[in-house]
């Protein structure tokens, strides 16, 4: 029996996405989103915590993210977790976990007309948006 590796997040983009192209011409887009939670502790004091999530998209989905997403926008993302490991310049073992994007939906501030246009374009190019 295999496992399930699926991530669903709803948050706000922390900085403008960085779109780049690999030597083979394939697009890669990296950005981060913040998710927050608020609760009251046992003394009734309000507490909150923000988690930052690194997101990576590939191919046409990366190009769409680079074109339509920007800092401060609310997004719904789906993907899978992937942890990369490497040695830093001092020889220390390092690792980072990121979300490999499979679907993205821009929420809020874009306006319904723009959202519809984005979805139609993604549909034409057979990309989950």
Secondary structure as GFF3:
##gff-version 3
##sequence-region A 1 129
A	DSSP	beta_strand	7	13	.	.	.	ID=ss1
A	DSSP	beta_strand	18	21	.	.	.	ID=ss2
A	DSSP	beta_strand	27	40	.	.	.	ID=ss3
A	DSSP	beta_strand	46	58	.	.	.	ID=ss4
A	DSSP	alpha_helix	59	68	.	.	.	ID=ss5
A	DSSP	beta_strand	74	87	.	.	.	ID=ss6
A	DSSP	beta_strand	93	107	.	.	.	ID=ss7
A	DSSP	alpha_helix	112	124	.	.	.	ID=ss8
###
